[in-house]
C-alpha cells in the first residue's frame, strides 16, 4: 500500500491530528511520507491551514494543497460562492499519483465527512479513494451518536467496494463517559472494521517532539506496522 486516505464521519472529528500522528509514526519507520489535502476551506490566503499543522507537529514538509477557499463550507459550495475554480477529480488523482511516484506512502486528507462534495460533478473523497484503489481510515468522534455515523460511513465505503482500513477515535477524552467506553467494543461490531487507534484529546496542542514520540502508542501496533509494509 502506498496511498492511504484519511476521511471522517463528519467535520471537526480530528482528521488533521490523526493524519499528523500517522505521518509521525510512518516517518519514524524510515519511510518517506507526503501529505495531500485536496481542498482547504475556511482559511484565507497566506494563513496556515491543516497542512501547516501537520508540518508543525511532525516536521514533514512534503505537503500539497490543491485549492483553498475562504468560507468554512464544503469545497464545492465554497468555490462557487468565492467565484473560484472548483477542484477537479482527475487533477486530484494525478497529484496524488505524482507524489506516490516519489514517496513510500502518501496520506490524502479529505474535507469533512466521506460524502462531502469536493468539486466539479460532485465528486467526493470516496471517489478519489476508488480511483486510486486506496483504503480509507475513518476518523470518528468518541461518544454518543458515533455508532450510527460510523455504520453509515462503513456502508458507504462498502457500496463502492472501497476498503475500510479501520476507525480511529480522533479525540479520546481524559475521562470517557459510558457511551465512549461502550463504543470501544460496539464500533467494530456495527461497522465490520477494526478500531485501530485513539488519539488523546488535546494532542494537537503538544510540542512536536512530544507528539512524535507519543504517536506510535495511539495506534494498534500490528495495524500501524502493516502500513509501512
Secondary structure as a PSIPRED ss2 file (coil, helix, strand):
# PSIPRED VFORMAT (PSIPRED V4.0)

   1 X C   1.000  0.000  0.000
   2 X C   1.000  0.000  0.000
   3 X E   0.000  0.000  1.000
   4 X E   0.000  0.000  1.000
   5 X E   0.000  0.000  1.000
   6 X E   0.000  0.000  1.000
   7 X E   0.000  0.000  1.000
   8 X E   0.000  0.000  1.000
   9 X C   1.000  0.000  0.000
  10 X C   1.000  0.000  0.000
  11 X C   1.000  0.000  0.000
  12 X C   1.000  0.000  0.000
  13 X C   1.000  0.000  0.000
  14 X C   1.000  0.000  0.000
  15 X H   0.000  1.000  0.000
  16 X H   0.000  1.000  0.000
  17 X H   0.000  1.000  0.000
  18 X H   0.000  1.000  0.000
  19 X H   0.000  1.000  0.000
  20 X H   0.000  1.000  0.000
  21 X H   0.000  1.000  0.000
  22 X H   0.000  1.000  0.000
  23 X H   0.000  1.000  0.000
  24 X H   0.000  1.000  0.000
  25 X H   0.000  1.000  0.000
  26 X H   0.000  1.000  0.000
  27 X H   0.000  1.000  0.000
  28 X H   0.000  1.000  0.000
  29 X C   1.000  0.000  0.000
  30 X C   1.000  0.000  0.000
  31 X C   1.000  0.000  0.000
  32 X C   1.000  0.000  0.000
  33 X E   0.000  0.000  1.000
  34 X E   0.000  0.000  1.000
  35 X E   0.000  0.000  1.000
  36 X E   0.000  0.000  1.000
  37 X E   0.000  0.000  1.000
  38 X E   0.000  0.000  1.000
  39 X E   0.000  0.000  1.000
  40 X E   0.000  0.000  1.000
  41 X E   0.000  0.000  1.000
  42 X C   1.000  0.000  0.000
  43 X C   1.000  0.000  0.000
  44 X C   1.000  0.000  0.000
  45 X C   1.000  0.000  0.000
  46 X C   1.000  0.000  0.000
  47 X C   1.000  0.000  0.000
  48 X C   1.000  0.000  0.000
  49 X C   1.000  0.000  0.000
  50 X H   0.000  1.000  0.000
  51 X H   0.000  1.000  0.000
  52 X H   0.000  1.000  0.000
  53 X H   0.000  1.000  0.000
  54 X H   0.000  1.000  0.000
  55 X H   0.000  1.000  0.000
  56 X H   0.000  1.000  0.000
  57 X H   0.000  1.000  0.000
  58 X H   0.000  1.000  0.000
  59 X C   1.000  0.000  0.000
  60 X C   1.000  0.000  0.000
  61 X C   1.000  0.000  0.000
  62 X C   1.000  0.000  0.000
  63 X E   0.000  0.000  1.000
  64 X E   0.000  0.000  1.000
  65 X E   0.000  0.000  1.000
  66 X E   0.000  0.000  1.000
  67 X E   0.000  0.000  1.000
  68 X E   0.000  0.000  1.000
  69 X E   0.000  0.000  1.000
  70 X C   1.000  0.000  0.000
  71 X C   1.000  0.000  0.000
  72 X C   1.000  0.000  0.000
  73 X C   1.000  0.000  0.000
  74 X C   1.000  0.000  0.000
  75 X H   0.000  1.000  0.000
  76 X H   0.000  1.000  0.000
  77 X H   0.000  1.000  0.000
  78 X H   0.000  1.000  0.000
  79 X H   0.000  1.000  0.000
  80 X H   0.000  1.000  0.000
  81 X H   0.000  1.000  0.000
  82 X H   0.000  1.000  0.000
  83 X C   1.000  0.000  0.000
  84 X C   1.000  0.000  0.000
  85 X C   1.000  0.000  0.000
  86 X C   1.000  0.000  0.000
  87 X E   0.000  0.000  1.000
  88 X C   1.000  0.000  0.000
  89 X H   0.000  1.000  0.000
  90 X H   0.000  1.000  0.000
  91 X H   0.000  1.000  0.000
  92 X H   0.000  1.000  0.000
  93 X H   0.000  1.000  0.000
  94 X H   0.000  1.000  0.000
  95 X H   0.000  1.000  0.000
  96 X H   0.000  1.000  0.000
  97 X H   0.000  1.000  0.000
  98 X H   0.000  1.000  0.000
  99 X H   0.000  1.000  0.000
 100 X H   0.000  1.000  0.000
 101 X H   0.000  1.000  0.000
 102 X H   0.000  1.000  0.000
 103 X C   1.000  0.000  0.000
 104 X C   1.000  0.000  0.000
 105 X E   0.000  0.000  1.000
 106 X E   0.000  0.000  1.000
 107 X E   0.000  0.000  1.000
 108 X E   0.000  0.000  1.000
 109 X E   0.000  0.000  1.000
 110 X C   1.000  0.000  0.000
 111 X C   1.000  0.000  0.000
 112 X C   1.000  0.000  0.000
 113 X C   1.000  0.000  0.000
 114 X C   1.000  0.000  0.000
 115 X C   1.000  0.000  0.000
 116 X C   1.000  0.000  0.000
 117 X C   1.000  0.000  0.000
 118 X C   1.000  0.000  0.000
 119 X E   0.000  0.000  1.000
 120 X H   0.000  1.000  0.000
 121 X H   0.000  1.000  0.000
 122 X H   0.000  1.000  0.000
 123 X C   1.000  0.000  0.000
 124 X C   1.000  0.000  0.000
 125 X H   0.000  1.000  0.000
 126 X H   0.000  1.000  0.000
 127 X H   0.000  1.000  0.000
 128 X H   0.000  1.000  0.000
 129 X H   0.000  1.000  0.000
 130 X H   0.000  1.000  0.000
 131 X H   0.000  1.000  0.000
 132 X H   0.000  1.000  0.000
 133 X C   1.000  0.000  0.000
 134 X C   1.000  0.000  0.000
 135 X E   0.000  0.000  1.000
 136 X E   0.000  0.000  1.000
 137 X E   0.000  0.000  1.000
 138 X E   0.000  0.000  1.000
 139 X E   0.000  0.000  1.000
 140 X E   0.000  0.000  1.000
 141 X C   1.000  0.000  0.000
 142 X C   1.000  0.000  0.000
 143 X C   1.000  0.000  0.000
 144 X C   1.000  0.000  0.000
 145 X C   1.000  0.000  0.000
 146 X H   0.000  1.000  0.000
 147 X H   0.000  1.000  0.000
 148 X H   0.000  1.000  0.000
 149 X H   0.000  1.000  0.000
 150 X H   0.000  1.000  0.000
 151 X H   0.000  1.000  0.000
 152 X H   0.000  1.000  0.000
 153 X H   0.000  1.000  0.000
 154 X H   0.000  1.000  0.000
 155 X H   0.000  1.000  0.000
 156 X H   0.000  1.000  0.000
 157 X H   0.000  1.000  0.000
 158 X H   0.000  1.000  0.000
 159 X H   0.000  1.000  0.000
 160 X C   1.000  0.000  0.000
 161 X C   1.000  0.000  0.000
 162 X C   1.000  0.000  0.000
 163 X C   1.000  0.000  0.000
 164 X E   0.000  0.000  1.000
 165 X E   0.000  0.000  1.000
 166 X E   0.000  0.000  1.000
 167 X E   0.000  0.000  1.000
 168 X E   0.000  0.000  1.000
 169 X E   0.000  0.000  1.000
 170 X E   0.000  0.000  1.000
 171 X E   0.000  0.000  1.000
 172 X E   0.000  0.000  1.000
 173 X C   1.000  0.000  0.000
 174 X C   1.000  0.000  0.000
 175 X C   1.000  0.000  0.000
 176 X C   1.000  0.000  0.000
 177 X C   1.000  0.000  0.000
 178 X H   0.000  1.000  0.000
 179 X H   0.000  1.000  0.000
 180 X H   0.000  1.000  0.000
 181 X H   0.000  1.000  0.000
 182 X H   0.000  1.000  0.000
 183 X H   0.000  1.000  0.000
 184 X H   0.000  1.000  0.000
 185 X H   0.000  1.000  0.000
 186 X H   0.000  1.000  0.000
 187 X H   0.000  1.000  0.000
 188 X H   0.000  1.000  0.000
 189 X H   0.000  1.000  0.000
 190 X H   0.000  1.000  0.000
 191 X H   0.000  1.000  0.000
 192 X C   1.000  0.000  0.000
 193 X C   1.000  0.000  0.000
 194 X C   1.000  0.000  0.000
 195 X E   0.000  0.000  1.000
 196 X E   0.000  0.000  1.000
 197 X E   0.000  0.000  1.000
 198 X E   0.000  0.000  1.000
 199 X E   0.000  0.000  1.000
 200 X E   0.000  0.000  1.000
 201 X C   1.000  0.000  0.000
 202 X C   1.000  0.000  0.000
 203 X H   0.000  1.000  0.000
 204 X H   0.000  1.000  0.000
 205 X H   0.000  1.000  0.000
 206 X C   1.000  0.000  0.000
 207 X C   1.000  0.000  0.000
 208 X H   0.000  1.000  0.000
 209 X H   0.000  1.000  0.000
 210 X H   0.000  1.000  0.000
 211 X H   0.000  1.000  0.000
 212 X H   0.000  1.000  0.000
 213 X H   0.000  1.000  0.000
 214 X H   0.000  1.000  0.000
 215 X H   0.000  1.000  0.000
 216 X H   0.000  1.000  0.000
 217 X H   0.000  1.000  0.000
 218 X H   0.000  1.000  0.000
 219 X E   0.000  0.000  1.000
 220 X C   1.000  0.000  0.000
 221 X H   0.000  1.000  0.000
 222 X H   0.000  1.000  0.000
 223 X H   0.000  1.000  0.000
 224 X H   0.000  1.000  0.000
 225 X H   0.000  1.000  0.000
 226 X H   0.000  1.000  0.000
 227 X H   0.000  1.000  0.000
 228 X C   1.000  0.000  0.000
 229 X C   1.000  0.000  0.000
